[in-house]
Amino acid sequence: MRVASHFTATVDANSVRRWFAPGWPKDWNVVWTVIPTAPAAAVAQIEWTVEVQRLSEEHVQYWISVRNLTGEQVTVEARYAVVN
């Protein structure tokens, strides 16, 4: 299994940001997670969704959307694991 961080970014208070990650081999089984890294909080800070778009016979693109559930800016780290 291959695990790594893909990007770190900020999401403004009560908003949604969307990123894309193009050019992944279609045969890879990729699991995405998004972790809030700042600020620390005692409540849920984010929700995320992942969508997949086929780019070609061999490649896909992932769309990662992150919703900030709080009234302050949140820093997040998007991580992936290739599980096959």
Beta strands, then each sheet from edge to edge (+ up, - down):
strand 1: 2-11
strand 2: 16-25
strand 3: 30-38
strand 4: 46-54
strand 5: 59-68
strand 6: 74-82
sheet 1: 1+ 6- 3+
sheet 2: 2+ 5- 4+
end
